[in-house]
Amino acid sequence: MESPQAGLAIALALLYSILSLSSLLQISRMVCNGHSLFDSFQASFLLLLLPWMALRAFFFAFEANLPNVAEILILRIPSALQFTTFSLIAVFYAKLLYQQDWPAKIQVVIGNRSTENQ
Protein backbone atom coordinates (compact mmCIF):
# COMPACT_ATOMS: atom_id res chain seq x y z
CA MET A 1 0.00 0.00 0.00
CA GLU A 2 1.25 3.48 -0.88
CA SER A 3 2.08 5.98 1.78
CA PRO A 4 -0.10 9.09 2.14
CA GLN A 5 2.87 11.22 1.09
CA ALA A 6 3.15 9.38 -2.24
CA GLY A 7 -0.57 9.81 -2.84
CA LEU A 8 -0.28 13.53 -2.11
CA ALA A 9 2.67 13.85 -4.52
CA ILE A 10 0.66 12.15 -7.27
CA ALA A 11 -2.34 14.40 -6.60
CA LEU A 12 -0.16 17.53 -6.69
CA ALA A 13 1.56 16.40 -9.89
CA LEU A 14 -1.84 15.80 -11.49
CA LEU A 15 -3.20 19.19 -10.40
CA TYR A 16 -0.12 21.06 -11.61
CA SER A 17 -0.34 19.18 -14.92
CA ILE A 18 -3.97 20.22 -15.34
CA LEU A 19 -3.08 23.83 -14.57
CA SER A 20 -0.17 23.69 -17.03
CA LEU A 21 -2.47 22.42 -19.76
CA SER A 22 -4.99 25.17 -18.94
CA SER A 23 -2.27 27.81 -19.22
CA LEU A 24 -1.07 26.29 -22.49
CA LEU A 25 -4.64 26.33 -23.83
CA GLN A 26 -5.02 30.02 -22.96
CA ILE A 27 -1.68 30.87 -24.59
CA SER A 28 -2.65 28.95 -27.73
CA ARG A 29 -6.00 30.80 -27.84
CA MET A 30 -4.16 34.11 -27.65
CA VAL A 31 -1.84 33.08 -30.51
CA CYS A 32 -4.72 31.81 -32.66
CA ASN A 33 -6.66 35.06 -32.13
CA GLY A 34 -3.66 37.11 -33.25
CA HIS A 35 -2.74 38.73 -29.93
CA SER A 36 0.86 39.68 -29.31
CA LEU A 37 2.40 37.63 -26.52
CA PHE A 38 4.74 40.38 -25.36
CA ASP A 39 2.42 43.38 -25.22
CA SER A 40 -0.04 42.29 -22.53
CA PHE A 41 0.31 41.51 -18.87
CA GLN A 42 -2.00 38.50 -19.22
CA ALA A 43 0.26 36.84 -21.77
CA SER A 44 3.32 37.62 -19.67
CA PHE A 45 1.73 36.04 -16.61
CA LEU A 46 0.73 32.96 -18.59
CA LEU A 47 4.18 32.62 -20.15
CA LEU A 48 5.78 32.76 -16.70
CA LEU A 49 3.25 30.44 -15.10
CA LEU A 50 3.51 27.71 -17.73
CA PRO A 51 7.12 26.67 -17.00
CA TRP A 52 6.59 27.23 -13.26
CA MET A 53 3.65 24.82 -13.15
CA ALA A 54 5.31 22.34 -15.51
CA LEU A 55 8.46 22.21 -13.35
CA ARG A 56 6.36 21.74 -10.20
CA ALA A 57 4.41 18.91 -11.84
CA PHE A 58 7.67 17.29 -12.96
CA PHE A 59 9.13 17.62 -9.46
CA PHE A 60 6.15 16.03 -7.73
CA ALA A 61 5.87 13.27 -10.35
CA PHE A 62 9.54 12.23 -10.21
CA GLU A 63 10.80 13.56 -6.87
CA ALA A 64 12.17 10.21 -5.67
CA ASN A 65 14.03 9.39 -8.91
CA LEU A 66 15.96 12.62 -9.52
CA PRO A 67 19.71 13.07 -9.12
CA ASN A 68 20.72 15.61 -6.50
CA VAL A 69 21.84 18.31 -8.99
CA ALA A 70 18.64 18.04 -11.05
CA GLU A 71 16.53 18.20 -7.90
CA ILE A 72 18.29 21.38 -6.80
CA LEU A 73 17.76 23.00 -10.22
CA ILE A 74 14.11 21.98 -10.35
CA LEU A 75 13.62 23.47 -6.89
CA ARG A 76 15.48 26.74 -7.66
CA ILE A 77 14.20 27.65 -11.13
CA PRO A 78 10.53 27.98 -10.06
CA SER A 79 11.61 30.36 -7.29
CA ALA A 80 13.17 32.69 -9.87
CA LEU A 81 10.06 32.46 -12.05
CA GLN A 82 7.88 33.18 -9.04
CA PHE A 83 9.96 36.27 -8.15
CA THR A 84 9.65 37.49 -11.74
CA THR A 85 5.88 36.98 -11.62
CA PHE A 86 5.57 38.94 -8.38
CA SER A 87 7.70 41.72 -9.87
CA LEU A 88 5.37 41.81 -12.87
CA ILE A 89 2.42 42.14 -10.49
CA ALA A 90 4.11 45.20 -8.94
CA VAL A 91 4.61 46.74 -12.41
CA PHE A 92 0.97 46.00 -13.28
CA TYR A 93 -0.19 47.68 -10.06
CA ALA A 94 1.97 50.72 -10.83
CA LYS A 95 0.43 50.86 -14.30
CA LEU A 96 -3.05 50.85 -12.74
CA LEU A 97 -2.11 53.64 -10.34
CA TYR A 98 -0.53 55.83 -13.03
CA GLN A 99 -2.80 55.08 -16.00
CA GLN A 100 -2.89 58.69 -17.18
CA ASP A 101 0.87 59.20 -16.98
CA TRP A 102 1.98 55.66 -17.88
CA PRO A 103 3.16 56.31 -21.48
CA ALA A 104 5.24 59.30 -20.36
CA LYS A 105 6.76 57.40 -17.43
CA ILE A 106 7.66 54.42 -19.64
CA GLN A 107 9.20 56.77 -22.22
CA VAL A 108 11.35 58.36 -19.50
CA VAL A 109 12.59 54.96 -18.30
CA ILE A 110 13.24 53.63 -21.80
CA GLY A 111 14.75 56.94 -22.94
CA ASN A 112 17.14 57.03 -19.98
CA ARG A 113 18.34 53.50 -20.63
CA SER A 114 18.88 54.06 -24.34
CA THR A 115 20.98 57.20 -23.75
CA GLU A 116 23.11 55.45 -21.09
CA ASN A 117 24.19 52.78 -23.57
CA GLN A 118 25.57 55.30 -26.06
Buried (B, 14 or more C-beta within 10 A) or exposed (E): EEEEEEEEBEEBBEBBBEBBBBBBEBBEEBEEEEBEEEEEEBBBBBBBBBBBBBBBBBBBBBBEEBEEEEBEEBBEBBEEBEEEBEEBEEEBEEEEEEEEEEEEEEEEEEEEEEEEEE
